[in-house]
Amino acid sequence: MNNFLLAVRSSFGFLSTIPVGLTMEGLDEFFKRTYLHILVGAVLGLLMGAFSFLAMMALPQQISAVLIVVFVYYLTGLNHIDGLADFGDGLTAHGSVEKKIRALKDVALGIGGVGFCTMGIIAFYSAIVSLQSEALIFADSSIKTAATVLLSAMLIAEVSAMQCMLTIAAFGKSIHEGLGSILVQNTTIPKYFVGLLGSVIICSLALVPFGLWYGGLVALIAAIVSAFIILNISNRHFGGMNGDVIGTSNEVGRTIALIIIVLVLSYHNGGIPWML
């Protein structure tokens, strides 16, 4: 029991900026239970959702969306978006696989990393603003209901993001030693499906109060698909994956989940334009 509680505490220390303390012993216990990613995703998602609820209730959409983005990165740190930057540098590097891997692992920030991070943050911000607008229409302009929809969406998005990291770890092949390779070695298929079961339950229930139970499930599936696409791209360019690719899947998966929820709400609000 003590080892499990240590693993839980360490999972928050590793995956967030919450000051719970982190030791090598704690990391070892966490890596033995990689499905705890989903527990962390659920707690962080609720915190993000609560902040989003308050921000939407008190501020204009664009300003609240900026603050939500800032809060998400304050809570999760910049490790994952740093992974997106390195991934961008690696993909845009010309030449052999070895040159691409050097760019991927290089501590310097190149134009590929700047471009990927910029597009990622803009997409994240745009998804939040769009979600707020569609939620208001869905809620017949009841800002409290719309803000509650946003809360649920942030929960789904963060759980989906964590499931994306487990997907890369479970099905990827490491290209070098590091924390990413340790996560890969410890994320067995049974552990992956334990995490997936938790994700399915959370994402299915999150929008039930609004009659949209399938919206969260579709968002989760889309995020997982995006993780497999990222893994495929990584395999083609680098011959495998590393921690940066895992972080990339987190950033992309979160935004993809939010976009899918926007589309689900848009459909219920009268249809997506290209479907009319």
PASEBA-1860 file (N, C-alpha, C; in nm, 3 decimals):
! residues 276
1> MNNFLLAV> 0.083/-0.121/0.000/0.000/0.000/0.000/0.087/0.126/0.000 ~ 0.192/0.125/0.084/0.281/0.240/0.090/0.349/0.265/-0.044 ~ 0.386/0.156/-0.114/0.449/0.169/-0.245/0.353/0.228/-0.346 ~ 0.227/0.188/-0.338/0.126/0.242/-0.431/0.106/0.391/-0.407 ~ 0.096/0.431/-0.281/0.078/0.574/-0.250/0.200/0.655/-0.293 ~ 0.318/0.595/-0.278/0.440/0.661/-0.326/0.435/0.677/-0.477 ~ 0.385/0.574/-0.546/0.373/0.581/-0.691/0.275/0.690/-0.734 ~ 0.164/0.701/-0.662/0.064/0.804/-0.693/0.125/0.943/-0.673
9> RSSFGFLS> 0.192/0.963/-0.559/0.253/1.092/-0.533/0.358/1.126/-0.639 ~ 0.437/1.028/-0.674/0.543/1.049/-0.772/0.488/1.075/-0.911 ~ 0.372/1.016/-0.941/0.311/1.039/-1.073/0.275/1.186/-1.090 ~ 0.229/1.250/-0.982/0.198/1.394/-0.989/0.327/1.476/-0.995 ~ 0.429/1.430/-0.925/0.556/1.500/-0.930/0.620/1.495/-1.066 ~ 0.600/1.384/-1.136/0.661/1.365/-1.268/0.581/1.432/-1.380 ~ 0.448/1.431/-1.369/0.363/1.476/-1.479/0.303/1.614/-1.459 ~ 0.333/1.679/-1.347/0.279/1.812/-1.322/0.379/1.894/-1.243
17> TIPVGLTM> 0.342/2.020/-1.218/0.428/2.107/-1.139/0.384/2.111/-0.993 ~ 0.289/2.026/-0.955/0.243/2.021/-0.817/0.360/1.978/-0.728 ~ 0.395/2.056/-0.627/0.515/2.029/-0.546/0.495/1.917/-0.443 ~ 0.492/1.795/-0.490/0.472/1.681/-0.400/0.601/1.609/-0.367 ~ 0.710/1.649/-0.432/0.837/1.582/-0.409/0.855/1.464/-0.503 ~ 0.978/1.440/-0.543/1.006/1.333/-0.639/1.141/1.271/-0.608 ~ 1.142/1.139/-0.593/1.266/1.066/-0.567/1.282/0.956/-0.670 ~ 1.401/0.902/-0.682/1.424/0.792/-0.775/1.343/0.669/-0.735
25> EGLDEFFK> 1.330/0.646/-0.605/1.249/0.535/-0.557/1.103/0.555/-0.599 ~ 1.056/0.678/-0.585/0.919/0.709/-0.624/0.898/0.693/-0.773 ~ 0.997/0.735/-0.853/0.988/0.718/-0.998/0.980/0.571/-1.035 ~ 1.061/0.490/-0.969/1.059/0.345/-0.995/0.920/0.288/-0.969 ~ 0.858/0.328/-0.858/0.725/0.278/-0.825/0.622/0.328/-0.926 ~ 0.636/0.453/-0.971/0.543/0.507/-1.070/0.556/0.433/-1.202 ~ 0.679/0.410/-1.246/0.698/0.343/-1.375/0.649/0.198/-1.374 ~ 0.638/0.140/-1.254/0.579/0.006/-1.245/0.428/0.010/-1.264
33> RTYLHILV> 0.371/0.130/-1.255/0.225/0.146/-1.264/0.195/0.262/-1.359 ~ 0.233/0.247/-1.483/0.220/0.357/-1.578/0.075/0.395/-1.607 ~ -0.018/0.306/-1.574/-0.160/0.339/-1.592/-0.204/0.455/-1.502 ~ -0.118/0.492/-1.405/-0.150/0.605/-1.319/-0.151/0.737/-1.397 ~ -0.100/0.735/-1.520/-0.112/0.853/-1.606/-0.258/0.900/-1.612 ~ -0.350/0.806/-1.616/-0.491/0.841/-1.632/-0.546/0.905/-1.505 ~ -0.503/0.858/-1.389/-0.544/0.921/-1.264/-0.495/1.065/-1.259 ~ -0.369/1.084/-1.296/-0.314/1.220/-1.298/-0.390/1.306/-1.399
41> GAVLGLLM> -0.419/1.250/-1.516/-0.495/1.323/-1.617/-0.631/1.366/-1.568 ~ -0.697/1.278/-1.493/-0.830/1.310/-1.440/-0.824/1.423/-1.338 ~ -0.726/1.417/-1.248/-0.713/1.521/-1.146/-0.674/1.654/-1.209 ~ -0.573/1.651/-1.297/-0.532/1.774/-1.364/-0.645/1.829/-1.451 ~ -0.717/1.740/-1.517/-0.828/1.782/-1.601/-0.937/1.851/-1.522 ~ -0.965/1.801/-1.401/-1.065/1.865/-1.315/-1.017/2.002/-1.268 ~ -0.888/2.012/-1.236/-0.833/2.143/-1.196/-0.838/2.242/-1.311 ~ -0.800/2.196/-1.430/-0.807/2.281/-1.549/-0.952/2.320/-1.578
49> GAFSFLAM> -1.041/2.223/-1.562/-1.182/2.248/-1.588/-1.240/2.348/-1.490 ~ -1.204/2.336/-1.363/-1.254/2.430/-1.263/-1.205/2.572/-1.292 ~ -1.078/2.583/-1.328/-1.023/2.715/-1.364/-1.093/2.769/-1.488 ~ -1.115/2.684/-1.587/-1.182/2.725/-1.710/-1.324/2.772/-1.682 ~ -1.393/2.700/-1.594/-1.529/2.738/-1.555/-1.531/2.880/-1.497 ~ -1.442/2.906/-1.403/-1.437/3.038/-1.339/-1.396/3.147/-1.437 ~ -1.298/3.114/-1.524/-1.252/3.214/-1.621/-1.362/3.250/-1.720 ~ -1.436/3.149/-1.767/-1.543/3.176/-1.862/-1.657/3.252/-1.798
57> MALPQQIS> -1.685/3.225/-1.671/-1.792/3.295/-1.600/-1.758/3.442/-1.578 ~ -1.629/3.473/-1.562/-1.591/3.607/-1.520/-1.537/3.697/-1.631 ~ -1.489/3.637/-1.741/-1.415/3.716/-1.841/-1.466/3.693/-1.983 ~ -1.436/3.785/-2.075/-1.468/3.763/-2.216/-1.397/3.639/-2.270 ~ -1.450/3.581/-2.377/-1.401/3.452/-2.427/-1.252/3.454/-2.458 ~ -1.206/3.552/-2.537/-1.067/3.552/-2.580/-0.971/3.567/-2.463 ~ -1.006/3.654/-2.368/-0.919/3.673/-2.252/-0.917/3.549/-2.165 ~ -1.034/3.490/-2.142/-1.039/3.369/-2.060/-0.963/3.255/-2.127
65> AVLIVVFV> -0.971/3.247/-2.261/-0.900/3.140/-2.333/-0.749/3.153/-2.316 ~ -0.699/3.276/-2.322/-0.555/3.298/-2.301/-0.514/3.253/-2.161 ~ -0.594/3.290/-2.062/-0.563/3.253/-1.925/-0.571/3.102/-1.903 ~ -0.664/3.037/-1.972/-0.675/2.891/-1.962/-0.550/2.825/-2.018 ~ -0.503/2.873/-2.133/-0.379/2.820/-2.191/-0.263/2.837/-2.093 ~ -0.252/2.956/-2.035/-0.144/2.983/-1.939/-0.156/2.889/-1.818 ~ -0.277/2.870/-1.769/-0.295/2.785/-1.651/-0.260/2.639/-1.682 ~ -0.297/2.591/-1.799/-0.265/2.454/-1.838/-0.114/2.431/-1.834
73> YYLTGLNH> -0.038/2.526/-1.890/0.107/2.509/-1.892/0.170/2.536/-1.756 ~ 0.105/2.619/-1.676/0.152/2.640/-1.539/0.138/2.510/-1.459 ~ 0.029/2.438/-1.483/-0.001/2.317/-1.406/0.079/2.196/-1.456 ~ 0.101/2.190/-1.586/0.168/2.072/-1.643/0.316/2.096/-1.670 ~ 0.360/2.222/-1.666/0.498/2.251/-1.701/0.515/2.259/-1.852 ~ 0.637/2.283/-1.895/0.664/2.301/-2.038/0.738/2.183/-2.100 ~ 0.746/2.072/-2.027/0.820/1.957/-2.078/0.761/1.901/-2.206 ~ 0.628/1.893/-2.211/0.565/1.832/-2.328/0.575/1.923/-2.451
81> IDGLADFG> 0.559/2.053/-2.430/0.571/2.143/-2.544/0.717/2.156/-2.588 ~ 0.809/2.133/-2.495/0.950/2.124/-2.532/0.972/2.003/-2.621 ~ 0.901/1.893/-2.590/0.907/1.775/-2.676/0.853/1.803/-2.815 ~ 0.745/1.883/-2.823/0.688/1.921/-2.952/0.790/2.003/-3.032 ~ 0.862/2.093/-2.963/0.964/2.175/-3.029/1.075/2.087/-3.086 ~ 1.124/1.993/-3.005/1.230/1.903/-3.053/1.181/1.815/-3.167 ~ 1.057/1.770/-3.157/0.997/1.690/-3.264/0.994/1.770/-3.394 ~ 0.955/1.897/-3.384/0.952/1.982/-3.502/1.089/2.001/-3.563
89> DGLTAHGS> 1.189/2.021/-3.478/1.327/2.036/-3.529/1.372/1.910/-3.601 ~ 1.340/1.795/-3.542/1.381/1.668/-3.603/1.314/1.644/-3.737 ~ 1.184/1.671/-3.744/1.111/1.647/-3.868/1.158/1.737/-3.982 ~ 1.191/1.861/-3.948/1.226/1.957/-4.053/1.374/1.953/-4.091 ~ 1.452/1.873/-4.019/1.594/1.859/-4.054/1.606/1.779/-4.183 ~ 1.696/1.821/-4.270/1.719/1.752/-4.397/1.834/1.653/-4.384 ~ 1.823/1.545/-4.457/1.933/1.451/-4.459/1.896/1.314/-4.407 ~ 1.993/1.245/-4.354/1.977/1.106/-4.310/1.900/1.098/-4.178
97> VEKKIRAL> 1.866/0.974/-4.143/1.799/0.949/-4.015/1.887/0.997/-3.900 ~ 2.018/0.975/-3.913/2.109/1.017/-3.807/2.107/1.168/-3.787 ~ 2.101/1.245/-3.897/2.094/1.390/-3.886/1.964/1.434/-3.821 ~ 1.856/1.366/-3.856/1.727/1.400/-3.798/1.725/1.371/-3.648 ~ 1.785/1.259/-3.608/1.790/1.225/-3.466/1.876/1.325/-3.390 ~ 1.986/1.370/-3.451/2.070/1.471/-3.386/1.991/1.600/-3.363 ~ 1.911/1.639/-3.464/1.828/1.759/-3.450/1.720/1.738/-3.344 ~ 1.668/1.617/-3.338/1.566/1.584/-3.238/1.621/1.596/-3.096
105> KDVALGIG> 1.745/1.553/-3.077/1.806/1.551/-2.944/1.883/1.679/-2.910 ~ 1.906/1.763/-3.010/1.981/1.886/-2.991/1.908/1.980/-2.894 ~ 1.981/2.041/-2.801/1.917/2.131/-2.705/1.885/2.267/-2.767 ~ 1.943/2.298/-2.882/1.916/2.425/-2.949/1.777/2.422/-3.012 ~ 1.712/2.538/-3.017/1.579/2.549/-3.077/1.591/2.601/-3.219 ~ 1.540/2.525/-3.315/1.544/2.565/-3.455/1.410/2.617/-3.502 ~ 1.405/2.656/-3.629/1.283/2.713/-3.684/1.170/2.610/-3.689 ~ 1.205/2.483/-3.706/1.103/2.378/-3.705/1.033/2.371/-3.570
113> GVGFCTMG> 1.112/2.379/-3.463/1.055/2.377/-3.329/0.970/2.499/-3.301 ~ 1.017/2.616/-3.345/0.940/2.739/-3.326/0.807/2.729/-3.400 ~ 0.811/2.680/-3.525/0.690/2.667/-3.604/0.590/2.571/-3.543 ~ 0.637/2.454/-3.500/0.548/2.354/-3.442/0.485/2.405/-3.312 ~ 0.565/2.470/-3.226/0.512/2.522/-3.100/0.410/2.633/-3.125 ~ 0.441/2.721/-3.218/0.349/2.830/-3.249/0.216/2.776/-3.299 ~ 0.222/2.683/-3.394/0.099/2.625/-3.447/0.023/2.548/-3.339 ~ 0.098/2.480/-3.252/0.033/2.403/-3.146/-0.041/2.491/-3.047
121> IIAFYSAI> 0.022/2.601/-3.005/-0.042/2.691/-2.908/-0.161/2.763/-2.971 ~ -0.146/2.807/-3.097/-0.257/2.874/-3.166/-0.375/2.778/-3.181 ~ -0.347/2.653/-3.216/-0.455/2.554/-3.232/-0.525/2.529/-3.098 ~ -0.447/2.521/-2.991/-0.503/2.499/-2.858/-0.593/2.616/-2.817 ~ -0.543/2.738/-2.837/-0.621/2.858/-2.804/-0.748/2.864/-2.889 ~ -0.736/2.838/-3.018/-0.852/2.845/-3.108/-0.957/2.742/-3.071 ~ -0.913/2.623/-3.030/-1.006/2.518/-2.990/-1.086/2.560/-2.867 ~ -1.019/2.627/-2.772/-1.089/2.672/-2.650/-1.191/2.780/-2.683
129> VSLQSEAL> -1.151/2.878/-2.766/-1.244/2.985/-2.804/-1.365/2.927/-2.879 ~ -1.338/2.837/-2.973/-1.447/2.775/-3.050/-1.539/2.694/-2.960 ~ -1.479/2.625/-2.864/-1.557/2.545/-2.770/-1.648/2.633/-2.685 ~ -1.597/2.745/-2.641/-1.679/2.837/-2.563/-1.799/2.886/-2.646 ~ -1.775/2.920/-2.771/-1.883/2.970/-2.858/-1.989/2.864/-2.882 ~ -1.945/2.743/-2.915/-2.039/2.636/-2.943/-2.114/2.594/-2.816 ~ -2.045/2.598/-2.702/-2.109/2.562/-2.576/-2.219/2.663/-2.540 ~ -2.196/2.791/-2.568/-2.298/2.892/-2.542/-2.422/2.871/-2.628
137> IFADSSIK> -2.401/2.836/-2.755/-2.515/2.807/-2.843/-2.588/2.683/-2.794 ~ -2.511/2.580/-2.760/-2.569/2.454/-2.712/-2.651/2.476/-2.585 ~ -2.605/2.568/-2.500/-2.670/2.593/-2.371/-2.775/2.703/-2.378 ~ -2.812/2.744/-2.500/-2.911/2.853/-2.516/-2.867/2.978/-2.441 ~ -2.739/3.010/-2.456/-2.679/3.131/-2.399/-2.670/3.132/-2.246 ~ -2.694/3.017/-2.183/-2.673/3.007/-2.037/-2.524/2.991/-2.011 ~ -2.461/3.096/-1.963/-2.316/3.094/-1.947/-2.271/2.991/-1.844 ~ -2.354/2.969/-1.741/-2.317/2.870/-1.638/-2.316/2.730/-1.697
145> TAATVLLS> -2.417/2.697/-1.778/-2.419/2.565/-1.842/-2.305/2.551/-1.941 ~ -2.280/2.657/-2.019/-2.172/2.653/-2.117/-2.037/2.635/-2.048 ~ -2.018/2.703/-1.936/-1.893/2.691/-1.862/-1.877/2.550/-1.804 ~ -1.989/2.487/-1.769/-1.983/2.350/-1.718/-1.947/2.253/-1.831 ~ -1.997/2.279/-1.951/-1.957/2.199/-2.067/-1.806/2.212/-2.090 ~ -1.755/2.335/-2.079/-1.611/2.358/-2.094/-1.532/2.282/-1.988 ~ -1.581/2.282/-1.865/-1.516/2.206/-1.758/-1.503/2.059/-1.796 ~ -1.614/2.001/-1.842/-1.614/1.859/-1.880/-1.520/1.834/-1.998
153> AMLIAEVS> -1.517/1.929/-2.093/-1.431/1.914/-2.210/-1.284/1.915/-2.171 ~ -1.246/1.999/-2.076/-1.106/2.004/-2.033/-1.067/1.875/-1.962 ~ -1.159/1.816/-1.887/-1.133/1.686/-1.825/-1.108/1.580/-1.931 ~ -1.195/1.575/-2.032/-1.181/1.477/-2.140/-1.048/1.498/-2.213 ~ -1.015/1.623/-2.241/-0.895/1.654/-2.318/-0.768/1.610/-2.245 ~ -0.763/1.633/-2.114/-0.642/1.597/-2.040/-0.629/1.447/-2.023 ~ -0.738/1.378/-1.999/-0.734/1.232/-1.991/-0.692/1.174/-2.127 ~ -0.745/1.230/-2.234/-0.710/1.184/-2.369/-0.561/1.207/-2.396
161> AMQCMLTI> -0.509/1.322/-2.351/-0.367/1.353/-2.370/-0.279/1.251/-2.300 ~ -0.318/1.213/-2.179/-0.241/1.113/-2.104/-0.249/0.976/-2.172 ~ -0.366/0.943/-2.225/-0.381/0.815/-2.294/-0.294/0.812/-2.420 ~ -0.278/0.928/-2.483/-0.190/0.936/-2.601/-0.046/0.900/-2.564 ~ 0.000/0.950/-2.450/0.137/0.918/-2.408/0.152/0.769/-2.381 ~ 0.051/0.710/-2.318/0.055/0.565/-2.295/0.055/0.489/-2.427 ~ -0.017/0.540/-2.526/-0.023/0.475/-2.657/0.115/0.472/-2.723 ~ 0.184/0.585/-2.721/0.319/0.590/-2.778/0.411/0.496/-2.702
169> AAFGKSIH> 0.401/0.496/-2.569/0.489/0.413/-2.487/0.462/0.264/-2.507 ~ 0.335/0.228/-2.524/0.299/0.086/-2.536/0.335/0.029/-2.672 ~ 0.327/0.110/-2.776/0.344/0.058/-2.912/0.469/0.111/-2.983 ~ 0.545/0.196/-2.913/0.664/0.254/-2.975/0.791/0.177/-2.944 ~ 0.895/0.209/-3.021/1.027/0.148/-3.002/1.128/0.260/-2.975 ~ 1.198/0.252/-2.863/1.291/0.358/-2.824/1.413/0.362/-2.915 ~ 1.461/0.484/-2.940/1.580/0.500/-3.022/1.704/0.530/-2.937 ~ 1.685/0.559/-2.808/1.800/0.579/-2.719/1.753/0.568/-2.574
177> EGLGSILV> 1.849/0.559/-2.483/1.819/0.545/-2.342/1.771/0.678/-2.284 ~ 1.681/0.670/-2.187/1.631/0.791/-2.123/1.501/0.761/-2.051 ~ 1.435/0.865/-2.001/1.308/0.844/-1.932/1.203/0.788/-2.025 ~ 1.210/0.830/-2.152/1.115/0.777/-2.250/1.129/0.627/-2.268 ~ 1.253/0.579/-2.274/1.275/0.436/-2.292/1.232/0.357/-2.169 ~ 1.249/0.417/-2.050/1.204/0.350/-1.927/1.052/0.338/-1.927 ~ 0.984/0.443/-1.972/0.839/0.439/-1.981/0.794/0.332/-2.081 ~ 0.865/0.322/-2.192/0.833/0.220/-2.294/0.850/0.080/-2.237
185> QNTTIPKY> 0.961/0.056/-2.168/0.988/-0.075/-2.112/0.882/-0.119/-2.011 ~ 0.826/-0.023/-1.940/0.732/-0.056/-1.833/0.585/-0.051/-1.874 ~ 0.557/0.006/-1.990/0.417/0.014/-2.034/0.383/-0.109/-2.117 ~ 0.343/-0.214/-2.048/0.303/-0.337/-2.115/0.161/-0.321/-2.168 ~ 0.122/-0.413/-2.254/-0.013/-0.408/-2.312/-0.121/-0.420/-2.202 ~ -0.107/-0.510/-2.104/-0.208/-0.513/-1.996/-0.219/-0.380/-1.922 ~ -0.105/-0.317/-1.891/-0.109/-0.187/-1.824/-0.175/-0.082/-1.913 ~ -0.148/-0.091/-2.042/-0.207/0.004/-2.136/-0.359/-0.007/-2.133
193> FVGLLGSV> -0.410/-0.129/-2.133/-0.555/-0.147/-2.136/-0.621/-0.114/-2.002 ~ -0.547/-0.127/-1.893/-0.600/-0.079/-1.765/-0.621/0.072/-1.773 ~ -0.521/0.142/-1.824/-0.533/0.285/-1.843/-0.645/0.321/-1.939 ~ -0.654/0.246/-2.049/-0.757/0.272/-2.150/-0.897/0.254/-2.093 ~ -0.915/0.152/-2.009/-1.045/0.130/-1.946/-1.084/0.251/-1.861 ~ -0.988/0.301/-1.784/-1.015/0.419/-1.703/-1.050/0.540/-1.790 ~ -0.977/0.557/-1.900/-1.003/0.669/-1.992/-1.141/0.660/-2.054 ~ -1.179/0.541/-2.096/-1.311/0.522/-2.157/-1.422/0.555/-2.059
201> IICSLALV> -1.408/0.510/-1.936/-1.511/0.538/-1.835/-1.523/0.688/-1.809 ~ -1.409/0.754/-1.787/-1.411/0.898/-1.757/-1.465/0.979/-1.874 ~ -1.416/0.951/-1.993/-1.456/1.030/-2.110/-1.601/1.004/-2.148 ~ -1.651/0.884/-2.125/-1.791/0.854/-2.155/-1.886/0.923/-2.058 ~ -1.844/0.934/-1.931/-1.931/0.992/-1.829/-1.928/1.145/-1.826 ~ -1.820/1.204/-1.875/-1.799/1.348/-1.857/-1.909/1.434/-1.919 ~ -1.963/1.391/-2.033/-2.066/1.471/-2.101/-2.207/1.411/-2.088 ~ -2.221/1.309/-2.004/-2.352/1.246/-1.983/-2.458/1.347/-1.936
209> PFGLWYGG> -2.425/1.439/-1.844/-2.528/1.534/-1.799/-2.587/1.619/-1.912 ~ -2.517/1.626/-2.023/-2.563/1.708/-2.135/-2.620/1.624/-2.250 ~ -2.634/1.493/-2.225/-2.687/1.404/-2.328/-2.589/1.377/-2.440 ~ -2.460/1.393/-2.413/-2.357/1.378/-2.518/-2.251/1.276/-2.475 ~ -2.294/1.164/-2.415/-2.197/1.069/-2.361/-2.096/1.023/-2.465 ~ -2.140/1.010/-2.589/-2.051/0.960/-2.694/-1.949/1.064/-2.737 ~ -1.976/1.194/-2.707/-1.884/1.299/-2.748/-1.746/1.281/-2.688 ~ -1.739/1.249/-2.559/-1.611/1.227/-2.494/-1.541/1.104/-2.546
217> LVALIAAI> -1.619/1.000/-2.577/-1.561/0.876/-2.628/-1.502/0.898/-2.767 ~ -1.574/0.970/-2.852/-1.523/1.001/-2.986/-1.397/1.086/-2.976 ~ -1.395/1.181/-2.883/-1.277/1.266/-2.864/-1.156/1.182/-2.822 ~ -1.178/1.087/-2.731/-1.070/0.998/-2.686/-1.017/0.915/-2.801 ~ -1.106/0.858/-2.879/-1.064/0.775/-2.993/-0.983/0.858/-3.093 ~ -1.030/0.980/-3.122/-0.959/1.066/-3.217/-0.820/1.100/-3.166 ~ -0.808/1.126/-3.035/-0.678/1.157/-2.977/-0.584/1.037/-2.988 ~ -0.635/0.917/-2.961/-0.552/0.796/-2.973/-0.507/0.776/-3.116
225> VSAFIILN> -0.597/0.799/-3.211/-0.561/0.789/-3.353/-0.448/0.886/-3.386 ~ -0.457/1.008/-3.331/-0.351/1.107/-3.356/-0.217/1.058/-3.301 ~ -0.220/0.986/-3.187/-0.098/0.932/-3.130/-0.036/0.827/-3.222 ~ -0.119/0.743/-3.281/-0.067/0.643/-3.375/-0.009/0.710/-3.500 ~ -0.071/0.819/-3.544/-0.019/0.892/-3.660/0.118/0.952/-3.627 ~ 0.129/1.013/-3.509/0.257/1.069/-3.465/0.362/0.959/-3.456 ~ 0.324/0.843/-3.402/0.418/0.731/-3.391/0.464/0.685/-3.528 ~ 0.372/0.679/-3.623/0.406/0.639/-3.760/0.504/0.739/-3.822
233> ISNRHFGG> 0.478/0.867/-3.804/0.567/0.970/-3.857/0.705/0.959/-3.793 ~ 0.707/0.937/-3.663/0.833/0.924/-3.591/0.912/0.803/-3.638 ~ 0.844/0.693/-3.660/0.913/0.573/-3.709/0.975/0.596/-3.847 ~ 0.904/0.669/-3.933/0.955/0.694/-4.068/1.074/0.790/-4.068 ~ 1.072/0.887/-3.979/1.178/0.987/-3.978/1.295/0.951/-3.889 ~ 1.269/0.883/-3.777/1.374/0.857/-3.679/1.402/0.709/-3.656 ~ 1.320/0.623/-3.712/1.338/0.480/-3.690/1.289/0.434/-3.554 ~ 1.210/0.517/-3.488/1.157/0.485/-3.356/1.109/0.612/-3.287
241> MNGDVIGT> 1.108/0.611/-3.154/1.059/0.727/-3.081/1.141/0.749/-2.955 ~ 1.120/0.866/-2.893/1.184/0.896/-2.764/1.087/0.978/-2.679 ~ 1.136/1.034/-2.570/1.049/1.110/-2.481/0.987/1.232/-2.547 ~ 1.059/1.291/-2.644/1.005/1.407/-2.714/0.880/1.370/-2.794 ~ 0.879/1.253/-2.850/0.763/1.206/-2.927/0.645/1.181/-2.832 ~ 0.675/1.128/-2.714/0.571/1.107/-2.614/0.509/1.241/-2.574 ~ 0.594/1.342/-2.550/0.545/1.474/-2.515/0.463/1.537/-2.628 ~ 0.507/1.515/-2.750/0.433/1.566/-2.866/0.292/1.510/-2.871
249> SNEVGRTI> 0.280/1.381/-2.844/0.148/1.318/-2.848/0.054/1.377/-2.744 ~ 0.111/1.418/-2.630/0.031/1.481/-2.525/-0.027/1.613/-2.574 ~ 0.059/1.697/-2.631/0.015/1.828/-2.679/-0.087/1.816/-2.791 ~ -0.059/1.730/-2.886/-0.149/1.714/-3.001/-0.280/1.649/-2.957 ~ -0.272/1.546/-2.873/-0.391/1.475/-2.830/-0.488/1.563/-2.755 ~ -0.437/1.650/-2.668/-0.524/1.741/-2.593/-0.605/1.830/-2.688 ~ -0.536/1.889/-2.786/-0.603/1.980/-2.879/-0.700/1.905/-2.971 ~ -0.660/1.787/-3.017/-0.749/1.708/-3.103/-0.877/1.674/-3.030
257> ALIIIVLV> -0.867/1.636/-2.904/-0.987/1.603/-2.825/-1.080/1.723/-2.815 ~ -1.024/1.842/-2.789/-1.107/1.962/-2.781/-1.174/1.993/-2.914 ~ -1.100/1.978/-3.023/-1.157/2.005/-3.156/-1.273/1.911/-3.186 ~ -1.259/1.785/-3.150/-1.367/1.689/-3.174/-1.491/1.725/-3.093 ~ -1.472/1.769/-2.970/-1.587/1.811/-2.889/-1.654/1.933/-2.951 ~ -1.574/2.025/-3.006/-1.630/2.140/-3.077/-1.717/2.093/-3.193 ~ -1.670/1.995/-3.269/-1.745/1.944/-3.383/-1.874/1.873/-3.338 ~ -1.866/1.801/-3.227/-1.986/1.735/-3.174/-2.090/1.838/-3.134
265> LSYHNGGI> -2.047/1.943/-3.064/-2.139/2.050/-3.025/-2.195/2.122/-3.148 ~ -2.108/2.147/-3.245/-2.153/2.213/-3.367/-2.259/2.131/-3.439 ~ -2.241/2.001/-3.441/-2.339/1.912/-3.503/-2.474/1.924/-3.431 ~ -2.471/1.926/-3.300/-2.595/1.937/-3.223/-2.656/2.078/-3.231 ~ -2.574/2.174/-3.267/-2.624/2.311/-3.278/-2.683/2.342/-3.414 ~ -2.693/2.243/-3.499/-2.753/2.268/-3.631/-2.674/2.214/-3.748 ~ -2.561/2.154/-3.717/-2.487/2.089/-3.824/-2.358/2.158/-3.857 ~ -2.262/2.078/-3.897/-2.133/2.129/-3.946/-2.152/2.173/-4.090
273> PWML> -2.105/2.293/-4.128/-2.135/2.346/-4.261/-2.116/2.251/-4.378 ~ -2.008/2.172/-4.379/-1.986/2.085/-4.495/-2.080/1.965/-4.497 ~ -2.156/1.944/-4.385/-2.250/1.834/-4.380/-2.391/1.877/-4.421 ~ -2.411/2.009/-4.440/-2.545/2.060/-4.473/-2.574/2.042/-4.621
END
